[in-house]
Each structure stands twice: as C-alpha cells, then as structure tokens.
Amino acid sequence: MAKTNFTNQIYDYFRVDSGSKSTNNELGRRYYTITCGNGDGFGFYEDGVHKLVASQFSIETIGLDSKKNPGDPDTRDSFIPAKIIQAINGDIYLHAMAGDLILQGNNVIIRADGDSNNDGTIELNANNNINVEGKDITVLGTSNARFASYGDVVIGGKLGTNINGSLTSMSDANSMIASFGEFISGDIFSPSKFLETFSRMLDPRVF
C-alpha cells in the first residue's frame, strides 16, 4: 500500500488539504478539499463522498453549445442531454427546507418504472391544495380508478358530462335514508339485504 502523502497549502482566501482526516468521521480521510475563508468549499473523501457547501446559493450553467434547439423541429423532440444525474444504487433526495421546489421545462416527464411488482408508485401529498390544469387531462387506471372526498365532489362539463360503464350505480343520501324506513317497517325487510346495503355505504375501499 502506498504511503499516505499529506498536503496542506494555505492561501489568503482558501486552503487545500489532502491526506488528513476529516473532522467528520463519517467522511473518512480527505482526498482533496478546498475550504474558503467563510467556510464554503467542496471536497472529495475516501469513503466515496463529494460534499459541496455554499452559504448563499450555487449556480451551474451548462449546455451552452448544445445542439438542441426548441424552435427546430428536428431537435425539439429529441433527447440531447445537458445534465445527467445517475444513481447506480441508492435514492435521490431533493429537499427545499425553507423554500419552494420548482421543476420547469418544455415538457416534464415523471416515470416510476419500478424493479419489482411492489414498486412503480407515484405519490402526491399536500397539506393544502393540489391544482391540476391543462388543455386536455386524461386519468386512466388500467385496473381501478377511485375519486373520493370527505367533503363535496363536483364533476361538471361546460358543454357536456358523460358518465358511463357496463354497470353504473348512483345513490343519494336522502333516498338511502328513506329506503331504510322501508327496509325496517315495510314488508320488504330483509336483515341480509339491509346489511349488504349499509356495508356498501361504508366501503373503506372508497378511500
């Protein structure tokens, strides 16, 4: 094994370190680090970690000579990458702790391919509102699709509304309450039918 070479060079506004142990034991030994006078900098460490610290913000400008031209029909729909982040193993985590996370582009594509039958899920959770707006919106469930609300649900079309299916069922809460009276006091009372109707109203699969 080669002997460790230590490098420590100090300049007016930054310093270079190599071979010494990091103050953070999880990072291991410094392979190459640059530390600025205000504490900003970057470094590569022996445990395979690259760390970048910027006390204000970091700007990266790429693709200046890219052949992709949004106005050129020959390249508009082609894939000409200017930035690739590839995680061979492990996860990618983006966290804006005190700000917004903005993704903007000519087209935004989100895919969850999954590597097993249990993977391939996309989850959208918001403490407040989720707004979806577009010229044409299509929601397709190859197995099932459910739309539910603990409050009101409004489905409407300015020109027309079409709800169809091989078996379509709609019920109103008031009519269900009235039918309960018929179930209990009328001649059509059937305990099994009553329980079946009531269980459909409380079907947990709706949510």
C-alpha positions in Angstrom: 0.0 0.0 0.0 1.3 3.4 -1.0 2.4 5.7 1.8 0.0 8.5 2.6 1.1 11.9 1.3 -0.2 14.9 3.2 -0.8 18.2 1.6 -1.7 21.4 3.4 -1.5 24.6 1.5 -2.8 27.8 2.9 -3.5 30.9 0.8 -5.1 34.3 1.6 -8.7 33.2 1.0 -8.7 29.4 0.8 -6.8 26.3 1.8 -6.1 23.0 0.2 -6.0 19.7 2.2 -5.3 16.2 1.1 -4.4 13.0 3.1 -5.5 14.3 6.5 -8.5 13.0 8.4 -11.8 14.9 8.2 -13.3 16.4 11.3 -16.4 14.4 10.3 -15.6 10.7 11.0 -18.3 9.6 8.6 -16.4 11.2 5.7 -13.1 9.5 6.4 -9.8 10.9 5.1 -9.7 13.9 2.8 -8.7 13.1 -0.7 -8.9 16.6 -2.0 -10.7 19.5 -0.3 -10.8 23.3 -0.8 -12.0 25.4 2.1 -12.7 29.1 1.7 -12.3 31.7 4.4 -16.0 31.9 5.1 -16.4 28.1 5.5 -17.6 27.4 2.0 -15.9 24.9 -0.3 -16.0 21.4 -1.6 -14.2 18.1 -1.1 -13.7 14.5 -2.1 -13.3 11.9 0.6 -12.0 8.3 0.8 -15.4 6.8 1.6 -16.7 7.9 -1.8 -18.4 11.2 -0.7 -18.4 14.5 -2.5 -19.5 17.5 -0.4 -20.3 21.0 -1.6 -21.1 23.9 0.8 -22.3 27.3 -0.4 -23.6 29.7 2.3 -25.7 31.6 -0.2 -26.5 29.8 -3.5 -24.9 27.6 -6.1 -25.3 28.3 -9.9 -24.4 25.8 -12.6 -24.7 26.9 -16.3 -24.4 24.1 -18.8 -25.4 23.2 -22.4 -24.2 26.5 -24.0 -23.1 24.6 -27.1 -25.9 22.1 -27.1 -27.3 21.2 -30.5 -30.9 21.1 -29.1 -33.0 24.0 -30.3 -36.6 24.3 -29.1 -37.5 26.1 -32.3 -36.0 23.4 -34.5 -38.5 20.6 -35.3 -35.6 18.2 -35.9 -34.3 18.5 -32.4 -37.3 19.7 -30.4 -38.5 16.2 -29.5 -35.1 14.6 -29.5 -33.1 13.7 -26.3 -29.9 15.8 -26.2 -28.8 15.8 -22.5 -27.1 18.8 -20.9 -27.2 17.3 -17.4 -27.4 13.7 -16.2 -27.6 12.7 -12.5 -27.4 8.9 -12.4 -27.7 7.0 -9.1 -26.5 3.4 -9.8 -27.7 2.4 -6.4 -29.5 4.3 -3.7 -32.0 7.1 -3.7 -32.0 10.7 -4.8 -33.4 13.2 -2.3 -34.3 16.8 -3.1 -35.4 18.9 -0.1 -36.1 22.6 -0.1 -36.3 23.1 3.7 -37.5 26.7 3.7 -38.4 27.4 0.1 -40.2 26.1 -3.0 -39.2 23.2 -5.2 -39.7 24.2 -8.9 -39.4 21.9 -11.9 -39.8 23.7 -15.2 -39.2 22.7 -18.8 -40.8 22.4 -22.2 -42.1 19.0 -21.1 -41.9 17.5 -17.6 -42.0 13.7 -17.6 -42.2 11.7 -14.3 -42.0 7.9 -14.5 -41.9 5.2 -11.8 -40.8 2.1 -13.6 -40.1 0.0 -10.5 -37.9 -3.0 -10.3 -40.5 -5.4 -8.7 -44.2 -5.9 -8.6 -44.4 -3.8 -5.4 -42.5 -0.8 -7.0 -43.6 1.8 -9.5 -45.7 4.1 -7.3 -46.0 7.9 -7.6 -47.4 9.6 -4.5 -48.6 13.2 -4.4 -49.4 14.5 -0.9 -50.1 18.1 0.0 -51.1 19.7 3.3 -53.2 22.2 1.4 -54.2 22.2 -2.3 -53.3 20.1 -5.3 -54.1 22.0 -8.6 -54.1 20.3 -12.0 -54.7 22.4 -15.1 -54.2 21.6 -18.7 -55.8 21.7 -22.1 -56.6 18.0 -22.1 -56.4 15.9 -19.0 -56.6 12.1 -19.0 -56.7 9.9 -16.0 -56.5 6.1 -16.8 -56.5 3.3 -14.3 -55.6 0.0 -16.0 -57.1 -1.8 -13.0 -59.1 0.6 -10.9 -59.6 4.3 -10.5 -61.2 6.0 -7.5 -62.1 9.6 -6.8 -63.4 10.4 -3.3 -63.7 13.3 -0.9 -64.6 13.7 2.7 -66.4 16.9 1.7 -68.1 17.7 -1.6 -67.3 16.3 -5.0 -68.1 18.4 -8.1 -68.0 16.8 -11.6 -69.1 19.0 -14.5 -68.6 19.9 -18.1 -69.5 23.2 -19.6 -70.6 21.5 -22.8 -71.5 18.1 -21.6 -70.9 15.5 -19.0 -70.8 11.8 -19.7 -70.7 9.1 -17.0 -71.0 5.5 -18.3 -70.0 2.0 -17.5 -71.1 -1.6 -18.0 -72.6 -1.3 -14.5 -73.3 2.3 -13.2 -74.8 2.9 -9.8 -75.7 6.3 -8.2 -77.4 6.9 -4.9 -78.5 9.9 -2.9 -78.1 10.0 0.9 -81.7 11.2 1.3 -83.1 8.4 -0.8 -81.0 5.9 1.1 -82.4 7.2 4.4 -85.9 6.8 3.0 -85.2 3.3 1.8 -84.0 2.4 5.3 -87.5 3.1 6.6 -89.0 0.8 4.0 -86.5 -1.9 4.9 -87.3 -1.8 8.6 -91.0 -1.1 8.7 -92.2 -2.5 5.3 -92.9 -6.0 4.1 -89.6 -6.0 2.1 -87.5 -6.0 5.3 -84.6 -8.4 5.0 -81.7 -8.4 7.5 -79.2 -9.7 5.0 -80.2 -7.1 2.3 -80.1 -4.3 4.9 -76.6 -5.2 6.0 -75.4 -5.5 2.4 -76.8 -2.0 1.6 -75.3 -0.5 4.7 -71.9 -2.1 4.1 -71.7 -0.6 0.6 -72.1 2.9 2.1 -69.2 2.3 4.5 -67.0 0.6 1.9 -63.4 1.5 3.1 -62.0 0.9 -0.4 -63.5 4.2 -1.5 -60.8 5.9 0.5 
